[in-house]
Amino acid sequence: MPLSHELVTLLFHICACSGFGAWCRSMTRDMQSLVSMNKEGIVSLPGYCVLSLSGTLMATTVRAMLEGPCLMAAQSISNVAKTAKAVLKLVATTILAAGFLGLASVWLEAMSEPACRRCVNLSYILWVCSLTLATLALFMAAQLLLRNGLQPVLATTVSGNMLPVFLAANAFTGLINLTLDTLETSDQAARILVLAYTMIICLLLGLVWPRQATAQAHA
């Protein structure tokens, strides 16, 4: 899997640098051509395949590195301190890897083309992988700080309700797109909008959903 993921990434980036990226980002579109009408989906498909492989690789790697410390803690209470130290080291390593990928994305964006979600080029892939590793590091740090088997509310809620969360977030996104002209929104306003959007989704997940689950459990 790692080798195929690297080869697909390299091939896709070469194609993107050969003109497909500029074609995908352009506003011109041939309304009579099925390919031109669906250019974003066609060009971005290899990139999303790479993201899927990269996500699987990152998740399996982190899980494999966590299995040792968790097994050591389960064998003896006296190993808890050693486990915490090992997990903390893994968190630091994950943060460093996220920073490296983020810097690589910035460098690649400056050297070739900007990160683009529409065509999912290599700089965008590196940026998403960086954010994914940073998120994993935050979850591991939260798990390390919590005791008595407690789990972060957002993590357990999203993990147990992936499809409803995805549909609710998409519905909210559609509502924003219908209400505001997002393409003409300034960068500063867009950042505030994304922050408010994320906070509202997190509040719904952290406050409303757990109460509904508790009510259903007692019903």
C-alpha positions as CSV (number, residue, x, y, z in Angstrom):
1,M,0.0,0.0,0.0
2,P,2.7,2.6,0.8
3,L,4.5,2.0,-2.5
4,S,1.3,2.2,-4.6
5,H,0.2,5.3,-2.7
6,E,3.5,7.1,-3.4
7,L,3.4,6.1,-7.1
8,V,-0.2,7.3,-7.6
9,T,0.7,10.6,-5.8
10,L,3.7,11.2,-8.0
11,L,1.8,10.3,-11.2
12,F,-1.1,12.6,-10.3
13,H,1.2,15.5,-9.4
14,I,3.0,15.2,-12.7
15,C,-0.4,15.3,-14.5
16,A,-1.5,18.3,-12.5
17,C,1.7,20.1,-13.3
18,S,1.2,19.3,-17.0
19,G,-1.9,21.5,-17.2
20,F,-4.8,19.5,-15.7
21,G,-4.7,21.6,-12.6
22,A,-5.0,24.9,-14.4
23,W,-7.7,23.4,-16.6
24,C,-9.6,22.2,-13.6
25,R,-9.4,25.6,-11.7
26,S,-10.3,27.7,-14.8
27,M,-13.8,29.1,-14.9
28,T,-14.3,28.3,-18.5
29,R,-16.5,25.3,-19.2
30,D,-17.8,23.7,-22.4
31,M,-21.5,23.1,-21.8
32,Q,-21.6,20.6,-24.6
33,S,-18.8,18.4,-23.3
34,L,-19.6,15.8,-20.6
35,V,-15.9,15.8,-19.6
36,S,-15.7,19.5,-19.2
37,M,-18.9,19.6,-17.3
38,N,-17.5,17.1,-14.8
39,K,-13.8,18.2,-14.9
40,E,-13.5,18.7,-11.1
41,G,-14.7,15.2,-10.3
42,I,-12.6,13.6,-13.0
43,V,-9.4,15.4,-12.0
44,S,-9.9,15.1,-8.3
45,L,-10.6,11.4,-8.3
46,P,-7.0,10.2,-8.2
47,G,-6.3,12.7,-5.4
48,Y,-9.1,11.4,-3.3
49,C,-7.8,7.9,-3.8
50,V,-4.4,9.1,-2.5
51,L,-6.1,10.7,0.5
52,S,-7.9,7.5,1.3
53,L,-4.7,5.5,1.1
54,S,-2.8,8.1,3.1
55,G,-5.5,8.2,5.8
56,T,-5.5,4.4,6.1
57,L,-1.7,4.4,6.3
58,M,-1.6,7.1,9.0
59,A,-4.3,5.4,11.1
60,T,-2.8,2.0,11.0
61,T,0.7,3.3,11.8
62,V,-0.5,5.3,14.8
63,R,-2.6,2.4,16.0
64,A,0.3,0.0,15.7
65,M,2.5,2.4,17.7
66,L,-0.2,2.7,20.4
67,E,-0.7,-1.1,20.8
68,G,2.5,-1.6,22.7
69,P,2.0,1.1,25.4
70,C,-1.7,0.1,25.8
71,L,-0.8,-3.5,26.3
72,M,1.9,-2.6,28.7
73,A,-0.6,-0.6,30.8
74,A,-3.1,-3.4,30.8
75,Q,-0.6,-5.8,32.2
76,S,0.3,-3.8,35.3
77,I,-0.8,-0.6,37.0
78,S,2.8,0.2,37.7
79,N,3.3,0.6,33.9
80,V,0.9,3.5,33.7
81,A,3.7,6.1,34.0
82,K,5.7,4.4,31.3
83,T,2.6,4.2,29.1
84,A,1.9,7.9,29.5
85,K,5.5,8.7,28.6
86,A,5.3,6.5,25.5
87,V,2.1,8.1,24.4
88,L,3.4,11.6,25.0
89,K,6.4,10.7,22.8
90,L,4.0,9.5,20.1
91,V,2.0,12.7,20.4
92,A,5.2,14.8,19.9
93,T,6.3,12.7,16.9
94,T,2.8,13.1,15.3
95,I,2.9,16.8,15.8
96,L,6.4,17.0,14.2
97,A,5.2,14.9,11.3
98,A,2.2,17.2,10.9
99,G,4.4,20.2,10.9
100,F,6.7,18.7,8.3
101,L,3.9,17.9,6.0
102,G,2.4,21.4,6.5
103,L,5.7,23.0,5.6
104,A,6.1,20.7,2.6
105,S,2.6,21.8,1.4
106,V,3.5,25.5,1.7
107,W,6.8,24.9,-0.1
108,L,5.2,23.0,-2.9
109,E,2.5,25.6,-3.2
110,A,5.1,28.3,-3.6
111,M,7.1,26.2,-6.1
112,S,4.3,24.9,-8.4
113,E,0.6,25.6,-7.8
114,P,-1.7,26.6,-4.9
115,A,-3.5,23.9,-2.9
116,C,-6.8,23.3,-4.5
117,R,-9.7,21.2,-3.3
118,R,-11.3,21.2,-6.7
119,C,-8.5,19.3,-8.3
120,V,-7.0,17.8,-5.1
121,N,-3.4,18.4,-6.1
122,L,-0.3,17.2,-4.1
123,S,0.0,20.4,-2.1
124,Y,-3.7,20.0,-1.0
125,I,-3.1,16.3,-0.2
126,L,-0.1,17.2,2.0
127,W,-2.1,20.0,3.7
128,V,-5.0,17.6,4.5
129,C,-2.6,14.9,5.8
130,S,-1.0,17.6,8.0
131,L,-4.3,18.6,9.5
132,T,-5.2,14.9,10.0
133,L,-2.1,14.1,11.9
134,A,-2.5,17.3,14.0
135,T,-6.1,16.2,14.9
136,L,-4.9,12.7,15.8
137,A,-2.2,14.2,18.1
138,L,-4.9,16.4,19.8
139,F,-7.1,13.3,20.4
140,M,-4.2,11.3,21.8
141,A,-3.2,14.2,24.1
142,A,-6.8,14.4,25.3
143,Q,-6.9,10.7,25.9
144,L,-3.7,10.9,27.8
145,L,-5.0,13.6,30.1
146,L,-8.3,11.9,30.8
147,R,-8.5,9.1,33.4
148,N,-10.8,6.3,34.4
149,G,-11.5,5.3,30.9
150,L,-13.2,8.5,30.0
151,Q,-13.5,9.4,26.3
152,P,-13.8,12.9,24.7
153,V,-17.4,13.6,24.0
154,L,-16.9,14.9,20.5
155,A,-14.7,11.9,19.6
156,T,-17.2,9.3,20.8
157,T,-20.2,11.2,19.3
158,V,-18.6,11.5,15.9
159,S,-17.3,7.9,16.0
160,G,-20.7,6.5,16.8
161,N,-22.7,8.6,14.5
162,M,-20.6,9.2,11.4
163,L,-23.4,9.2,8.8
164,P,-25.8,11.5,10.8
165,V,-23.0,13.9,11.6
166,F,-21.9,14.0,7.9
167,L,-25.5,14.6,6.7
168,A,-26.1,17.3,9.4
169,A,-22.9,19.1,8.5
170,N,-23.7,18.9,4.8
171,A,-27.2,20.3,5.4
172,F,-25.8,23.1,7.4
173,T,-23.3,23.8,4.6
174,G,-26.1,23.9,2.1
175,L,-28.0,26.3,4.2
176,I,-25.0,28.7,4.4
177,N,-24.5,28.4,0.6
178,L,-28.1,29.3,0.0
179,T,-28.0,32.2,2.5
180,L,-24.6,33.8,1.6
181,D,-22.6,34.4,-1.6
182,T,-19.6,32.4,-0.4
183,L,-17.7,32.9,-3.7
184,E,-17.6,36.7,-3.2
185,T,-16.9,36.6,0.6
186,S,-13.7,38.1,1.8
187,D,-11.0,35.9,3.3
188,Q,-11.5,37.4,6.8
189,A,-15.2,37.0,6.7
190,A,-14.8,33.4,5.4
191,R,-12.5,32.6,8.3
192,I,-15.0,33.9,10.8
193,L,-17.8,32.0,9.0
194,V,-15.9,28.7,9.1
195,L,-15.0,29.3,12.8
196,A,-18.7,30.0,13.7
197,Y,-19.8,27.0,11.6
198,T,-17.3,24.6,13.4
199,M,-18.4,25.9,16.8
200,I,-22.1,25.4,16.1
201,I,-21.5,21.9,14.8
202,C,-19.4,21.0,17.9
203,L,-22.0,22.5,20.2
204,L,-24.7,20.4,18.6
205,L,-22.5,17.3,18.9
206,G,-21.3,18.0,22.4
207,L,-24.6,19.1,23.9
208,V,-27.6,17.9,21.9
209,W,-26.6,14.5,20.6
210,P,-25.4,13.0,23.9
211,R,-28.6,14.0,25.6
212,Q,-30.7,12.5,22.9
213,A,-28.6,9.2,23.1
214,T,-29.1,9.2,26.9
215,A,-32.9,9.8,26.6
216,Q,-33.2,6.9,24.1
217,A,-31.2,4.6,26.3
218,H,-33.6,5.3,29.2
219,A,-36.7,5.0,27.1
